[in-house]
Amino acid sequence: MSRIADFRSDTVSRPTPRMLEAMTQAHVGDDVLGDDPTVQQLERKFANLFGKEAAIFVPSGTMANQIAVAAHIVPGEEVIVEASAHIHQFEGGGLSRVGGAHVRTLQGDGGLFAFPELARAFREPSVHMPRTALVCLEQTHLFSGGSILPLEYMQEVQTMAGYHGVPVHMDGARIFNAQAETEVSFDAYGATADSVSISLCKGLSCPVGSLLLGGGAFMERARRVRKWMGGGMRQAGYLAVCGLVALEETLPMIAEDNARCRRLGAIALGVEGVRLAQETIDTNILFLEVTHPTVDAPMVESALNDYGVATLAMGDRLLRFVTHSGITDADVEHAAKALQKILQEL
């Protein structure tokens, strides 16, 4: 088929014509030497947006998260994470490889820790145990279907961590999808964590890049960690300028991505052979469980591809759909009809 409706991830979103034009006109320097004006402007804009002292531009969200951990802790110290969190499950073991972290996982519900369990996870000082050094949150929570962490919950986690003198890092790769629904200000979200990572290449549709936000001595350590990870880029302003365009062009449109995901989920409720694998559709991620007795998720993924619909099978039974700027209302309708037809025929 001539057009593929690509629901595999919002990372497949493409830069807009305005971004591509801005790239050709960007004023650049050498960011490793600290004199790329467009990178500096991007970092200031997003640091101010989230109420942080500073930001650094990095190639990927994984790098931003792993820099944060390595800058917050001393190797051998313990990081508390939700068991299915991206920073733990989908970043190549970076917590141990990059930061040298001892990881303590807590089973969450929609990405949320149970407060009694979290309270017990902070270790008392002892030479026999690792020191609790960091708590990580994920906004939105990928594996529960883009669930939004309530602001009050995040504030309570920060209060608990602060009582023990432990900082909080927020993996905010899809925080823009959360904010589009809650209308909580970005600086209010930023105030709930000592450091925040954000992605430019998901809902914002930039081609490359993430930012790590924070303040003080932490950001100085973060810049050093970025250096030894090879994350410094030279004329990075050609990429950074897309983030500046995104603030005006694609950021206001993210609510439409969320609405399309809910529309797809609503139609899927009436399709025999699948059911929603999440309690709510908060943002732009939809997991469907294949319940058809004779087919599995990889089979449905393959069949959908023949109809020009790209999805992602997550194991034998789960199909993932993610909406983004490249998905239209017509794509949603086409994907739903294709899914229904496939399950009727198989």
N, C-alpha and C positions, 0 to 999 in steps of 0.2 A: 504494500500500500504506500501511497505517496507521503502520507503524514502518519507519524507515530505519536500517539498520545502517551507521553512518558510519565507514568505515575511511580516510577521506582524510588525516587527521592527528590527532595527540593534542591539537592546539589546539582541536578541536571539543568536547572534554570539558566538561561542565557542572558548576557548583558544586553541592555537596550540600545537602540540606535544612538540615543543621547550619550550613553556611556562610551560607546565606540568612538563617537566624534570627540568627546572630551579627552579620550586617551591620546588622540593625535595632537591636541593642543596643550597638554599638561606641561607645566613648568617643573622640571626635575633637577635633581642634583645627585649626590651619592649618599644614600641613607645610612650606609655603614660608617661614613665619615660624618654623618649628622647634619647634612646640609641640603636635604631634599625638601623644598618648601611645601610641596603638596602632601607629602607624608606627614609633615609636622602639622599642617592644617587639619588633616583627617584625624590625627591623634588628639589634637586640642578639641575638635568638635565633639568627638564621642566621649572624651573624658568629661567635658562640661555637661554633656547630655545626661550622663549617669552620676554626676556629682563627685567625680574622682579627680585626684590631683594630676594624674598622667595616664598615658596609654602607650602601648607599643604595637606596631603593625607587624604581623607575622604571616607566614604562608598558609597555615591551616589551623583549624580548631583544635585538633589533637595536639599540635605544638603549643598552642596557647595554654591548654589545660596542663600539659606536662611541664611547661615552664613554670606555671603557677605553683605546682606541687613542689618542684625542685627548689624554688625560691622561698617557699614557706617553711620547709622542714630541713632537718639534718638527716642524712641517710641512716636508716634503722629506726627512725621514729614512725609512729603509727598514724595512718589516715583512715578516718571513718567515712565509708561510702555506702550508699544503698546498693543492694546486691546486684541489681540489674542495670546500674548506672553506666552510661556510655564511657565515662572516664575509666571504669574498671573493666567492663566487658569487651569494649570495641576499640581499644586504643593500643593493641598489640603488646599488652603487658608493660606499658610504659611506666606505670606507677612503681614497679620494682626495678625495671631496667634503667629508666632515666633518673627518677628521684630517689631510688633506693628505699622506697617506702615499705613499711610493714603495714599490710592492709587489713582492716577490720570491717567486714561486711555485715550490714543489718538488713534483714528482709523487710521491704517496705510495702506499702499499699498505695498504688498510683504514684510511686516515687517518694512517698511520705514515710519518715521514720515514726514509729510509735514512741511518744515522748518518754515513757518509763524505760523502754529499752535503750533509747539514746542516752538517757541519764546514767544508766549503768555502764555504758560503753566508755565513758571517760575514766581513765585509769588513775588510781592513786599513785603518787610518786613511789617508785621502787626500783632498785637496781636489778631486780629480777624480771622486770617487764618493760616493754617499749613505752616511751613517753607518748601520750596522745598529743599530736601536733597540728592536726587539721581536720575539719569537717567539710565534706563536699556535698553540694546540692546541684540539682539539674532542672533547669527551667527553659522550656517545658521538658517533661520526662518522656523520652522517646519510646521506651519499651512498653509503657502503659497506654500508648496511643496519643502522645502529645498532651498528656494531662498537665493542667496548670497547677503549680504550687501556690496556695493562697498566701497573700502578703503577710497576714497575721501569723501563719505557720512559720514562714521564713524569719520573721522577727523573733519568734519564740526560740527557734534554733539558734539564732545569733546570741540571744540573751543567755541561753544555757551554755553555749560555747564560751562566751565572754566570761562567765562566772569561773570557768576553769582556765582562763587565759589562753584559749585556743582560737585561732582565726578561722574564718569560713571562706571557702572559695565557691563561687557559683559558676557552673558550666551553663552559660546563657546562650548557647548556640541558637536556640529558637525563642529567645525572650521577646522578640518583636511580635511573634504570633500570640504570645501570652498577653502582651500589652494591648494589642489590637482588640482583645476581648474584654480585658479588665479595666482598661483606661487608667490603670495605676501609672503614675508618672515614672519615667525612667530613673530619675534620681531617687525616688522612693525605693525602687527595686535595688538600685546601687547601694543604698544605705544599709541593706540587710546583709552585705557581704564585704569582706576585706579586699577581695579581688573578684573580678568578673571577666569571663571570656565571652566574646560575642562573635558570631559568624556573619560575614558580609556576603557569602556565596550561597546562602540558602534563600530565605524569603526575600532578601534584598536584591538578589539576582546579579550580584557582582561576579566576575569570572574567577577571582582568586582572593583569598585573604580572610584573616580574622584579626581581632584586636584583644589584647589583654589590658585590663584597666585596674588601677590600684593607686597606691600612694607611698610616699616616703621612701624609706630604705628598701622596702619590698620591691619597688620598681627598679631601683638600682641593681638589686640582685637579679631581677628578671631580665634586664638587658644583658647582664653577663651570661646568664644561662642561655639566652637566645644566641649569643655569640658562639658558645661551645657546642650548641646543637646545630650550627650552620644555618640559622634562621635569618641572618642579615641579608638584605637584598640591596642591590645597587640603585639603579634608576627606578625605584619602586613607585615613584609618583605616577607612572603610567597606569599602575593598578589601583593605587590609592584614590585617584580621582574618581573612580567608579563609585566608591563609597560616599563621596561628597554628592554626586548626582543622585544616589539612592535615597539620601535623606529627603530630597524634594520629590523624587519621581516614584519610586517603588515602595517606600515605607508607608505612604498613605493607602496603598492598595492591598496590604496584607490581609485585612479583614475579608476581602473577597476570596482569598485562598481558603481561609477557614470556612467561609460559607459554602464554598463548593464541596469541601470535604464532608460537611454535614449533609448536603444534598445527596452526595453519593451514598453515604451511610443510610439515609432515609429510604432510598430506592432499594438498597441491598436488603433491607428488612423484609421486603416482599419477594425475595428470590429464594426459591427452594434449593437446598444444597449448601448454603452458607449461612452463617450467623455472625453478628458482631462479637468480636473477641475482647471488647472493652466496655466498661459501664457507660461512659459518655464519650462524645466526640467534642473535645474542648477546642481543638485548633485544626491543624492541617494534616493529621496522620490518622489513617484508618486501618485497623487490623481486622480481617475477616477470617473466621475459622471455616475451613472446608469440611462440611458434615456429610457430603454426598458419600454413599456407601462404597462406590466403586472407583472413585478418583481421589487423587491427593492434590496438594497445593502445587507442586512442580508441574503436574499434568495440566492444571488449569492455567498456570502461568504460560506454559507453552502454547496452549490453545488460544489464549487471549492475544498473544503476540501475533498469531496468524490473522487476527482481526485488527491489527495495528494498535494494540493496547499493551504497553509495557508495564509490568508490575514486578514485585519481588517476592518470591517464595521464601519464607523464613521457617525452614524445616518442613515436615511432612504435611502439616495442617494449616499453617498460617500464611495468608497473603497480605502483603502490605501495599497500601495505596497512599501516596503523598501528593498533595496538591501544591501548586506554586504558580508563578507568573506565566509559565508556559502552558498551563492547563486552562481551557475555556469551558463555558457552560456546555457547549456542544460535545466536548471531550467527555465530560461527566455522563451525559446522556448516552453517548455511544458506548462507553465502558460498561455501563449498567446493562444496556441491551445485549451487548456481546456476552457478558457474564451469564445472563439469564438464558440466552440461546445455547451457550456451551453446556451448561448444566442440564438443560433439557435433552440435549442430544447425546451426551455421554452416558 
